[in-house]
Amino acid sequence: MTEETATAIEETKLSHEQVKKTVAGRLLTLRKARGYSRNKLNAESGVHYDIIRRIEEGTRYIELTVLFKLCAALDADPSEVISTNYSLRV
C-alpha cells in the first residue's frame, strides 16, 4: 500500500466518524426540541431504544430505513438530520 493510499484511507475513516457525530448531534437536538424521550421515539417510530441510543451516542451508523422512520415520528425532513447547512425547525 502506498503512503498516498494509506492517507486517503485515514481521511475516509475520519470523515465517517465526523458523519456519525454530526448525525448523532442533530438527531439528539431534534428529538429534544420535539420534547421526545428515547422511549417515546421508540414507541412512535418502531426503532429499538438501543439503536436510537447508539445512533445518538455516535457509536452506530444510521441506516436509511431507520432515518426515515425516526424522521417520520419526529415530523422532520431527513435533511434536518443529515445536512450540516440546515436549520432545525423547532
C-alpha positions in Angstrom: 0.0 0.0 0.0 1.4 3.4 -0.9 1.6 6.2 1.5 -1.0 8.1 -0.5 -3.5 5.3 -0.3 -2.9 4.9 3.4 -3.5 8.7 3.9 -6.7 8.5 1.8 -8.0 5.6 3.9 -7.3 7.5 7.1 -9.1 10.6 5.8 -12.1 8.5 4.8 -12.2 7.0 8.3 -12.1 10.5 9.8 -14.9 11.7 7.6 -17.1 8.7 8.5 -16.6 9.5 12.2 -17.5 13.1 11.5 -20.7 12.0 9.8 -21.7 9.8 12.7 -21.1 12.6 15.2 -23.0 15.1 13.1 -26.0 12.8 12.7 -25.8 11.9 16.4 -25.9 15.5 17.5 -28.6 16.6 15.1 -30.9 13.7 15.9 -30.4 14.3 19.6 -31.1 18.0 19.2 -34.2 17.4 17.1 -35.6 14.8 19.5 -35.2 17.0 22.5 -36.6 20.0 20.6 -39.7 18.0 19.9 -39.9 17.0 23.6 -39.5 13.3 22.9 -37.7 10.9 25.2 -35.9 7.9 23.6 -38.8 5.7 24.9 -41.4 7.9 23.2 -39.4 8.0 20.0 -39.1 4.2 20.2 -42.8 3.9 20.6 -43.6 6.3 17.8 -41.1 5.1 15.2 -40.8 1.4 16.0 -37.0 1.8 16.1 -35.5 -0.1 19.1 -34.4 2.1 22.1 -30.8 0.8 22.0 -30.5 1.6 18.3 -31.7 5.2 19.0 -29.2 5.4 21.9 -26.3 4.2 19.9 -27.0 6.5 17.0 -27.3 9.5 19.3 -24.0 8.5 21.1 -22.3 8.3 17.7 -21.4 4.6 18.0 -23.7 3.4 15.3 -24.3 4.4 11.7 -27.9 5.2 10.8 -29.5 3.1 8.1 -31.7 4.9 5.6 -34.8 3.0 6.7 -34.1 3.9 10.3 -33.5 7.6 9.4 -36.9 7.7 7.6 -38.7 6.0 10.5 -37.2 8.4 13.0 -37.9 11.5 10.9 -41.5 10.4 10.3 -42.0 10.0 14.0 -40.4 13.4 14.7 -42.3 15.1 11.8 -39.0 16.1 10.3 -37.3 16.1 6.9 -34.3 13.7 6.8 -32.2 16.6 5.6 -32.6 18.1 9.1 -30.6 15.2 10.4 -28.0 14.7 7.7 -27.3 18.2 6.5 -24.9 20.5 8.3 -26.3 23.5 6.5 -30.0 23.1 7.5 -31.6 25.0 10.4 -33.7 22.8 12.6 -37.4 23.5 12.7 -38.3 23.6 16.4 
